[in-house]
Amino acid sequence: MDEGDGLAEMETVTVELEEETLDAVDDIAFADHRDNRAAAIRTLLDEWLKTRDE
C-alpha cells in the first residue's frame, strides 16, 4: 500500500479560526516548523485532541 493511498479516502473538513488562533498558528509555524503553517495546525490539533482524552 502506498502511503498516499489513504488520503483519497479521507474526509475533508473546513474550519473557521479566530484571529487569536491564527496568530498562535503563525507563531508555532515560525518557531517550530520553518514557517510551515500546515505543520503548525497539526501540532495545535494534536494538542487539542490530547486535552479531549483527559
Predicted model as a PDB file, atoms N, CA, C, CB and O in Angstrom, pLDDT in the B-factor column:
MODEL        1                                                                  
ATOM      1  N   MET A   1       0.846  -1.185   0.000  1.00 45.00           N  
ATOM      2  CA  MET A   1       0.000   0.000   0.000  1.00 45.00           C  
ATOM      3  C   MET A   1       0.886   1.241   0.000  1.00 45.00           C  
ATOM      4  CB  MET A   1      -0.959   0.002   1.223  1.00 45.00           C  
ATOM      5  O   MET A   1       1.808   1.359   0.807  1.00 45.00           O  
ATOM      6  N   ASP A   2       0.606   2.133  -0.883  1.00 53.00           N  
ATOM      7  CA  ASP A   2       1.340   3.386  -0.985  1.00 53.00           C  
ATOM      8  C   ASP A   2       0.872   4.322   0.126  1.00 53.00           C  
ATOM      9  CB  ASP A   2       1.144   4.038  -2.386  1.00 53.00           C  
ATOM     10  O   ASP A   2      -0.314   4.343   0.456  1.00 53.00           O  
ATOM     11  N   GLU A   3       1.787   5.096   0.704  1.00 55.00           N  
ATOM     12  CA  GLU A   3       1.457   5.992   1.815  1.00 55.00           C  
ATOM     13  C   GLU A   3       0.335   6.962   1.455  1.00 55.00           C  
ATOM     14  CB  GLU A   3       2.692   6.772   2.242  1.00 55.00           C  
ATOM     15  O   GLU A   3      -0.473   7.299   2.320  1.00 55.00           O  
ATOM     16  N   GLY A   4       0.260   7.420   0.212  1.00 57.00           N  
ATOM     17  CA  GLY A   4      -0.753   8.384  -0.209  1.00 57.00           C  
ATOM     18  C   GLY A   4      -2.101   7.779  -0.517  1.00 57.00           C  
ATOM     19  O   GLY A   4      -3.066   8.520  -0.706  1.00 57.00           O  
ATOM     20  N   ASP A   5      -2.212   6.442  -0.575  1.00 61.00           N  
ATOM     21  CA  ASP A   5      -3.467   5.788  -0.937  1.00 61.00           C  
ATOM     22  C   ASP A   5      -4.610   6.146   0.010  1.00 61.00           C  
ATOM     23  CB  ASP A   5      -3.278   4.289  -0.958  1.00 61.00           C  
ATOM     24  O   ASP A   5      -5.737   6.344  -0.446  1.00 61.00           O  
ATOM     25  N   GLY A   6      -4.357   6.231   1.280  1.00 64.00           N  
ATOM     26  CA  GLY A   6      -5.411   6.515   2.246  1.00 64.00           C  
ATOM     27  C   GLY A   6      -5.900   7.945   2.208  1.00 64.00           C  
ATOM     28  O   GLY A   6      -7.001   8.226   2.681  1.00 64.00           O  
ATOM     29  N   LEU A   7      -5.120   8.852   1.663  1.00 64.00           N  
ATOM     30  CA  LEU A   7      -5.516  10.259   1.637  1.00 64.00           C  
ATOM     31  C   LEU A   7      -6.744  10.490   0.784  1.00 64.00           C  
ATOM     32  CB  LEU A   7      -4.382  11.112   1.130  1.00 64.00           C  
ATOM     33  O   LEU A   7      -7.552  11.360   1.107  1.00 64.00           O  
ATOM     34  N   ALA A   8      -6.912   9.747  -0.284  1.00 72.00           N  
ATOM     35  CA  ALA A   8      -8.060   9.927  -1.161  1.00 72.00           C  
ATOM     36  C   ALA A   8      -9.365   9.585  -0.445  1.00 72.00           C  
ATOM     37  CB  ALA A   8      -7.906   9.068  -2.412  1.00 72.00           C  
ATOM     38  O   ALA A   8     -10.424  10.101  -0.804  1.00 72.00           O  
ATOM     39  N   GLU A   9      -9.294   8.726   0.554  1.00 79.00           N  
ATOM     40  CA  GLU A   9     -10.481   8.298   1.276  1.00 79.00           C  
ATOM     41  C   GLU A   9     -10.790   9.172   2.490  1.00 79.00           C  
ATOM     42  CB  GLU A   9     -10.317   6.873   1.710  1.00 79.00           C  
ATOM     43  O   GLU A   9     -11.829   8.999   3.128  1.00 79.00           O  
ATOM     44  N   MET A  10      -9.909  10.095   2.809  1.00 76.00           N  
ATOM     45  CA  MET A  10     -10.105  10.921   3.997  1.00 76.00           C  
ATOM     46  C   MET A  10     -11.179  11.980   3.756  1.00 76.00           C  
ATOM     47  CB  MET A  10      -8.787  11.588   4.406  1.00 76.00           C  
ATOM     48  O   MET A  10     -11.311  12.515   2.655  1.00 76.00           O  
ATOM     49  N   GLU A  11     -11.924  12.261   4.787  1.00 85.00           N  
ATOM     50  CA  GLU A  11     -12.960  13.278   4.740  1.00 85.00           C  
ATOM     51  C   GLU A  11     -12.325  14.665   4.801  1.00 85.00           C  
ATOM     52  CB  GLU A  11     -13.967  13.087   5.894  1.00 85.00           C  
ATOM     53  O   GLU A  11     -11.351  14.877   5.523  1.00 85.00           O  
ATOM     54  N   THR A  12     -12.873  15.592   4.048  1.00 86.00           N  
ATOM     55  CA  THR A  12     -12.397  16.965   4.073  1.00 86.00           C  
ATOM     56  C   THR A  12     -13.186  17.748   5.118  1.00 86.00           C  
ATOM     57  CB  THR A  12     -12.524  17.624   2.674  1.00 86.00           C  
ATOM     58  O   THR A  12     -14.411  17.648   5.194  1.00 86.00           O  
ATOM     59  N   VAL A  13     -12.466  18.527   5.918  1.00 83.00           N  
ATOM     60  CA  VAL A  13     -13.096  19.333   6.955  1.00 83.00           C  
ATOM     61  C   VAL A  13     -12.654  20.775   6.784  1.00 83.00           C  
ATOM     62  CB  VAL A  13     -12.741  18.807   8.373  1.00 83.00           C  
ATOM     63  O   VAL A  13     -11.474  21.047   6.563  1.00 83.00           O  
ATOM     64  N   THR A  14     -13.597  21.694   6.885  1.00 89.00           N  
ATOM     65  CA  THR A  14     -13.292  23.114   6.818  1.00 89.00           C  
ATOM     66  C   THR A  14     -13.582  23.719   8.187  1.00 89.00           C  
ATOM     67  CB  THR A  14     -14.118  23.827   5.692  1.00 89.00           C  
ATOM     68  O   THR A  14     -14.650  23.495   8.757  1.00 89.00           O  
ATOM     69  N   VAL A  15     -12.633  24.481   8.709  1.00 85.00           N  
ATOM     70  CA  VAL A  15     -12.828  25.135   9.996  1.00 85.00           C  
ATOM     71  C   VAL A  15     -12.568  26.625   9.850  1.00 85.00           C  
ATOM     72  CB  VAL A  15     -11.907  24.521  11.074  1.00 85.00           C  
ATOM     73  O   VAL A  15     -11.795  27.064   8.998  1.00 85.00           O  
ATOM     74  N   GLU A  16     -13.219  27.372  10.684  1.00 91.00           N  
ATOM     75  CA  GLU A  16     -13.019  28.813  10.721  1.00 91.00           C  
ATOM     76  C   GLU A  16     -12.270  29.133  12.015  1.00 91.00           C  
ATOM     77  CB  GLU A  16     -14.389  29.594  10.635  1.00 91.00           C  
ATOM     78  O   GLU A  16     -12.733  28.803  13.106  1.00 91.00           O  
ATOM     79  N   LEU A  17     -11.110  29.776  11.883  1.00 87.00           N  
ATOM     80  CA  LEU A  17     -10.293  30.070  13.048  1.00 87.00           C  
ATOM     81  C   LEU A  17     -10.390  31.544  13.421  1.00 87.00           C  
ATOM     82  CB  LEU A  17      -8.839  29.683  12.789  1.00 87.00           C  
ATOM     83  O   LEU A  17     -10.474  32.420  12.560  1.00 87.00           O  
ATOM     84  N   GLU A  18     -10.377  31.791  14.718  1.00 93.00           N  
ATOM     85  CA  GLU A  18     -10.391  33.159  15.215  1.00 93.00           C  
ATOM     86  C   GLU A  18      -9.006  33.782  15.024  1.00 93.00           C  
ATOM     87  CB  GLU A  18     -10.816  33.202  16.709  1.00 93.00           C  
ATOM     88  O   GLU A  18      -8.015  33.066  14.877  1.00 93.00           O  
ATOM     89  N   GLU A  19      -8.943  35.087  15.028  1.00 95.00           N  
ATOM     90  CA  GLU A  19      -7.687  35.822  14.838  1.00 95.00           C  
ATOM     91  C   GLU A  19      -6.622  35.374  15.837  1.00 95.00           C  
ATOM     92  CB  GLU A  19      -7.928  37.330  14.975  1.00 95.00           C  
ATOM     93  O   GLU A  19      -5.455  35.220  15.475  1.00 95.00           O  
ATOM     94  N   GLU A  20      -7.018  35.165  17.085  1.00 93.00           N  
ATOM     95  CA  GLU A  20      -6.092  34.741  18.140  1.00 93.00           C  
ATOM     96  C   GLU A  20      -5.486  33.371  17.810  1.00 93.00           C  
ATOM     97  CB  GLU A  20      -6.817  34.691  19.507  1.00 93.00           C  
ATOM     98  O   GLU A  20      -4.295  33.146  18.023  1.00 93.00           O  
ATOM     99  N   THR A  21      -6.301  32.474  17.297  1.00 89.00           N  
ATOM    100  CA  THR A  21      -5.814  31.153  16.931  1.00 89.00           C  
ATOM    101  C   THR A  21      -4.875  31.227  15.733  1.00 89.00           C  
ATOM    102  CB  THR A  21      -6.983  30.224  16.628  1.00 89.00           C  
ATOM    103  O   THR A  21      -3.857  30.536  15.697  1.00 89.00           O  
ATOM    104  N   LEU A  22      -5.211  32.055  14.758  1.00 91.00           N  
ATOM    105  CA  LEU A  22      -4.329  32.232  13.598  1.00 91.00           C  
ATOM    106  C   LEU A  22      -2.978  32.788  14.010  1.00 91.00           C  
ATOM    107  CB  LEU A  22      -4.976  33.156  12.570  1.00 91.00           C  
ATOM    108  O   LEU A  22      -1.945  32.394  13.469  1.00 91.00           O  
ATOM    109  N   ASP A  23      -2.988  33.697  14.961  1.00 93.00           N  
ATOM    110  CA  ASP A  23      -1.720  34.229  15.479  1.00 93.00           C  
ATOM    111  C   ASP A  23      -0.891  33.122  16.123  1.00 93.00           C  
ATOM    112  CB  ASP A  23      -1.981  35.357  16.500  1.00 93.00           C  
ATOM    113  O   ASP A  23       0.326  33.069  15.944  1.00 93.00           O  
ATOM    114  N   ALA A  24      -1.550  32.238  16.873  1.00 89.00           N  
ATOM    115  CA  ALA A  24      -0.848  31.121  17.510  1.00 89.00           C  
ATOM    116  C   ALA A  24      -0.282  30.176  16.454  1.00 89.00           C  
ATOM    117  CB  ALA A  24      -1.793  30.354  18.462  1.00 89.00           C  
ATOM    118  O   ALA A  24       0.838  29.685  16.592  1.00 89.00           O  
ATOM    119  N   VAL A  25      -1.056  29.923  15.401  1.00 91.00           N  
ATOM    120  CA  VAL A  25      -0.587  29.068  14.313  1.00 91.00           C  
ATOM    121  C   VAL A  25       0.664  29.671  13.686  1.00 91.00           C  
ATOM    122  CB  VAL A  25      -1.692  28.878  13.246  1.00 91.00           C  
ATOM    123  O   VAL A  25       1.653  28.970  13.468  1.00 91.00           O  
ATOM    124  N   ASP A  26       0.622  30.961  13.397  1.00 93.00           N  
ATOM    125  CA  ASP A  26       1.779  31.616  12.789  1.00 93.00           C  
ATOM    126  C   ASP A  26       2.992  31.595  13.718  1.00 93.00           C  
ATOM    127  CB  ASP A  26       1.433  33.056  12.418  1.00 93.00           C  
ATOM    128  O   ASP A  26       4.117  31.393  13.263  1.00 93.00           O  
ATOM    129  N   ASP A  27       2.770  31.802  15.012  1.00 94.00           N  
ATOM    130  CA  ASP A  27       3.875  31.761  15.975  1.00 94.00           C  
ATOM    131  C   ASP A  27       4.525  30.380  16.007  1.00 94.00           C  
ATOM    132  CB  ASP A  27       3.377  32.139  17.379  1.00 94.00           C  
ATOM    133  O   ASP A  27       5.749  30.260  15.977  1.00 94.00           O  
ATOM    134  N   ILE A  28       3.695  29.343  16.067  1.00 92.00           N  
ATOM    135  CA  ILE A  28       4.218  27.975  16.105  1.00 92.00           C  
ATOM    136  C   ILE A  28       4.898  27.632  14.781  1.00 92.00           C  
ATOM    137  CB  ILE A  28       3.085  26.966  16.404  1.00 92.00           C  
ATOM    138  O   ILE A  28       5.954  26.999  14.768  1.00 92.00           O  
ATOM    139  N   ALA A  29       4.294  28.047  13.675  1.00 93.00           N  
ATOM    140  CA  ALA A  29       4.880  27.765  12.360  1.00 93.00           C  
ATOM    141  C   ALA A  29       6.261  28.387  12.245  1.00 93.00           C  
ATOM    142  CB  ALA A  29       3.971  28.287  11.235  1.00 93.00           C  
ATOM    143  O   ALA A  29       7.191  27.754  11.745  1.00 93.00           O  
ATOM    144  N   PHE A  30       6.397  29.612  12.701  1.00 92.00           N  
ATOM    145  CA  PHE A  30       7.690  30.297  12.614  1.00 92.00           C  
ATOM    146  C   PHE A  30       8.712  29.663  13.558  1.00 92.00           C  
ATOM    147  CB  PHE A  30       7.528  31.792  12.940  1.00 92.00           C  
ATOM    148  O   PHE A  30       9.849  29.404  13.165  1.00 92.00           O  
ATOM    149  N   ALA A  31       8.304  29.417  14.791  1.00 95.00           N  
ATOM    150  CA  ALA A  31       9.249  28.944  15.813  1.00 95.00           C  
ATOM    151  C   ALA A  31       9.640  27.475  15.648  1.00 95.00           C  
ATOM    152  CB  ALA A  31       8.653  29.147  17.183  1.00 95.00           C  
ATOM    153  O   ALA A  31      10.790  27.106  15.889  1.00 95.00           O  
ATOM    154  N   ASP A  32       8.685  26.640  15.239  1.00 92.00           N  
ATOM    155  CA  ASP A  32       8.932  25.200  15.297  1.00 92.00           C  
ATOM    156  C   ASP A  32       8.919  24.478  13.946  1.00 92.00           C  
ATOM    157  CB  ASP A  32       7.920  24.578  16.175  1.00 92.00           C  
ATOM    158  O   ASP A  32       9.377  23.339  13.855  1.00 92.00           O  
ATOM    159  N   HIS A  33       8.406  25.119  12.904  1.00 91.00           N  
ATOM    160  CA  HIS A  33       8.173  24.375  11.669  1.00 91.00           C  
ATOM    161  C   HIS A  33       8.644  25.102  10.408  1.00 91.00           C  
ATOM    162  CB  HIS A  33       6.715  24.068  11.544  1.00 91.00           C  
ATOM    163  O   HIS A  33       8.099  24.877   9.328  1.00 91.00           O  
ATOM    164  N   ARG A  34       9.640  25.964  10.533  1.00 92.00           N  
ATOM    165  CA  ARG A  34      10.189  26.675   9.375  1.00 92.00           C  
ATOM    166  C   ARG A  34       9.099  27.343   8.533  1.00 92.00           C  
ATOM    167  CB  ARG A  34      10.988  25.713   8.506  1.00 92.00           C  
ATOM    168  O   ARG A  34       9.102  27.242   7.307  1.00 92.00           O  
ATOM    169  N   ASP A  35       8.183  28.015   9.194  1.00 91.00           N  
ATOM    170  CA  ASP A  35       7.063  28.725   8.568  1.00 91.00           C  
ATOM    171  C   ASP A  35       6.066  27.812   7.866  1.00 91.00           C  
ATOM    172  CB  ASP A  35       7.588  29.716   7.584  1.00 91.00           C  
ATOM    173  O   ASP A  35       5.353  28.261   6.968  1.00 91.00           O  
ATOM    174  N   ASN A  36       6.001  26.554   8.251  1.00 92.00           N  
ATOM    175  CA  ASN A  36       5.059  25.614   7.660  1.00 92.00           C  
ATOM    176  C   ASN A  36       3.764  25.669   8.470  1.00 92.00           C  
ATOM    177  CB  ASN A  36       5.648  24.160   7.627  1.00 92.00           C  
ATOM    178  O   ASN A  36       3.656  25.062   9.535  1.00 92.00           O  
ATOM    179  N   ARG A  37       2.784  26.407   7.946  1.00 91.00           N  
ATOM    180  CA  ARG A  37       1.522  26.607   8.664  1.00 91.00           C  
ATOM    181  C   ARG A  37       0.764  25.287   8.834  1.00 91.00           C  
ATOM    182  CB  ARG A  37       0.644  27.626   7.922  1.00 91.00           C  
ATOM    183  O   ARG A  37       0.148  25.066   9.877  1.00 91.00           O  
ATOM    184  N   ALA A  38       0.797  24.414   7.835  1.00 91.00           N  
ATOM    185  CA  ALA A  38       0.086  23.134   7.930  1.00 91.00           C  
ATOM    186  C   ALA A  38       0.630  22.307   9.093  1.00 91.00           C  
ATOM    187  CB  ALA A  38       0.210  22.342   6.605  1.00 91.00           C  
ATOM    188  O   ALA A  38      -0.141  21.690   9.828  1.00 91.00           O  
ATOM    189  N   ALA A  39       1.940  22.291   9.262  1.00 91.00           N  
ATOM    190  CA  ALA A  39       2.545  21.551  10.372  1.00 91.00           C  
ATOM    191  C   ALA A  39       2.133  22.165  11.706  1.00 91.00           C  
ATOM    192  CB  ALA A  39       4.085  21.537  10.242  1.00 91.00           C  
ATOM    193  O   ALA A  39       1.885  21.442  12.671  1.00 91.00           O  
ATOM    194  N   ALA A  40       2.060  23.475  11.765  1.00 91.00           N  
ATOM    195  CA  ALA A  40       1.646  24.145  12.996  1.00 91.00           C  
ATOM    196  C   ALA A  40       0.197  23.806  13.332  1.00 91.00           C  
ATOM    197  CB  ALA A  40       1.821  25.668  12.867  1.00 91.00           C  
ATOM    198  O   ALA A  40      -0.140  23.609  14.499  1.00 91.00           O  
ATOM    199  N   ILE A  41      -0.650  23.738  12.328  1.00 88.00           N  
ATOM    200  CA  ILE A  41      -2.052  23.373  12.563  1.00 88.00           C  
ATOM    201  C   ILE A  41      -2.144  21.941  13.074  1.00 88.00           C  
ATOM    202  CB  ILE A  41      -2.885  23.536  11.270  1.00 88.00           C  
ATOM    203  O   ILE A  41      -2.941  21.653  13.966  1.00 88.00           O  
ATOM    204  N   ARG A  42      -1.345  21.048  12.523  1.00 90.00           N  
ATOM    205  CA  ARG A  42      -1.337  19.667  13.019  1.00 90.00           C  
ATOM    206  C   ARG A  42      -0.883  19.616  14.469  1.00 90.00           C  
ATOM    207  CB  ARG A  42      -0.426  18.785  12.151  1.00 90.00           C  
ATOM    208  O   ARG A  42      -1.412  18.828  15.253  1.00 90.00           O  
ATOM    209  N   THR A  43       0.087  20.441  14.837  1.00 91.00           N  
ATOM    210  CA  THR A  43       0.556  20.488  16.225  1.00 91.00           C  
ATOM    211  C   THR A  43      -0.569  20.942  17.148  1.00 91.00           C  
ATOM    212  CB  THR A  43       1.772  21.432  16.359  1.00 91.00           C  
ATOM    213  O   THR A  43      -0.807  20.320  18.183  1.00 91.00           O  
ATOM    214  N   LEU A  44      -1.260  22.014  16.784  1.00 88.00           N  
ATOM    215  CA  LEU A  44      -2.364  22.517  17.611  1.00 88.00           C  
ATOM    216  C   LEU A  44      -3.502  21.502  17.684  1.00 88.00           C  
ATOM    217  CB  LEU A  44      -2.887  23.854  17.055  1.00 88.00           C  
ATOM    218  O   LEU A  44      -4.099  21.320  18.745  1.00 88.00           O  
ATOM    219  N   LEU A  45      -3.805  20.843  16.572  1.00 88.00           N  
ATOM    220  CA  LEU A  45      -4.852  19.830  16.567  1.00 88.00           C  
ATOM    221  C   LEU A  45      -4.481  18.671  17.478  1.00 88.00           C  
ATOM    222  CB  LEU A  45      -5.105  19.327  15.145  1.00 88.00           C  
ATOM    223  O   LEU A  45      -5.323  18.167  18.222  1.00 88.00           O  
ATOM    224  N   ASP A  46      -3.231  18.250  17.424  1.00 91.00           N  
ATOM    225  CA  ASP A  46      -2.759  17.177  18.294  1.00 91.00           C  
ATOM    226  C   ASP A  46      -2.901  17.561  19.759  1.00 91.00           C  
ATOM    227  CB  ASP A  46      -1.303  16.836  17.979  1.00 91.00           C  
ATOM    228  O   ASP A  46      -3.353  16.755  20.572  1.00 91.00           O  
ATOM    229  N   GLU A  47      -2.518  18.786  20.099  1.00 90.00           N  
ATOM    230  CA  GLU A  47      -2.647  19.260  21.486  1.00 90.00           C  
ATOM    231  C   GLU A  47      -4.113  19.277  21.913  1.00 90.00           C  
ATOM    232  CB  GLU A  47      -2.032  20.674  21.638  1.00 90.00           C  
ATOM    233  O   GLU A  47      -4.437  18.885  23.034  1.00 90.00           O  
ATOM    234  N   TRP A  48      -4.997  19.728  21.028  1.00 87.00           N  
ATOM    235  CA  TRP A  48      -6.424  19.796  21.343  1.00 87.00           C  
ATOM    236  C   TRP A  48      -6.986  18.395  21.548  1.00 87.00           C  
ATOM    237  CB  TRP A  48      -7.195  20.524  20.224  1.00 87.00           C  
ATOM    238  O   TRP A  48      -7.750  18.164  22.486  1.00 87.00           O  
ATOM    239  N   LEU A  49      -6.613  17.457  20.674  1.00 90.00           N  
ATOM    240  CA  LEU A  49      -7.110  16.083  20.807  1.00 90.00           C  
ATOM    241  C   LEU A  49      -6.643  15.456  22.107  1.00 90.00           C  
ATOM    242  CB  LEU A  49      -6.654  15.230  19.625  1.00 90.00           C  
ATOM    243  O   LEU A  49      -7.395  14.709  22.732  1.00 90.00           O  
ATOM    244  N   LYS A  50      -5.434  15.739  22.521  1.00 93.00           N  
ATOM    245  CA  LYS A  50      -4.917  15.192  23.778  1.00 93.00           C  
ATOM    246  C   LYS A  50      -5.698  15.727  24.974  1.00 93.00           C  
ATOM    247  CB  LYS A  50      -3.427  15.523  23.933  1.00 93.00           C  
ATOM    248  O   LYS A  50      -5.900  14.998  25.945  1.00 93.00           O  
ATOM    249  N   THR A  51      -6.142  16.984  24.927  1.00 93.00           N  
ATOM    250  CA  THR A  51      -6.929  17.537  26.040  1.00 93.00           C  
ATOM    251  C   THR A  51      -8.310  16.899  26.112  1.00 93.00           C  
ATOM    252  CB  THR A  51      -7.066  19.058  25.897  1.00 93.00           C  
ATOM    253  O   THR A  51      -8.898  16.821  27.190  1.00 93.00           O  
ATOM    254  N   ARG A  52      -8.830  16.449  24.993  1.00 89.00           N  
ATOM    255  CA  ARG A  52     -10.133  15.802  24.968  1.00 89.00           C  
ATOM    256  C   ARG A  52     -10.071  14.424  25.608  1.00 89.00           C  
ATOM    257  CB  ARG A  52     -10.647  15.695  23.537  1.00 89.00           C  
ATOM    258  O   ARG A  52     -11.064  13.952  26.162  1.00 89.00           O  
ATOM    259  N   ASP A  53      -8.913  13.773  25.537  1.00 74.00           N  
ATOM    260  CA  ASP A  53      -8.741  12.435  26.101  1.00 74.00           C  
ATOM    261  C   ASP A  53      -8.661  12.455  27.617  1.00 74.00           C  
ATOM    262  CB  ASP A  53      -7.498  11.789  25.536  1.00 74.00           C  
ATOM    263  O   ASP A  53      -8.887  11.431  28.262  1.00 74.00           O  
ATOM    264  N   GLU A  54      -8.344  13.598  28.192  1.00 70.00           N  
ATOM    265  CA  GLU A  54      -8.142  13.694  29.644  1.00 70.00           C  
ATOM    266  C   GLU A  54      -9.427  13.740  30.404  1.00 70.00           C  
ATOM    267  CB  GLU A  54      -7.335  14.901  29.980  1.00 70.00           C  
ATOM    268  O   GLU A  54      -9.416  13.820  31.632  1.00 70.00           O  
TER     269      GLU A  54                                                      
ENDMDL                                                                          
END                                                                             
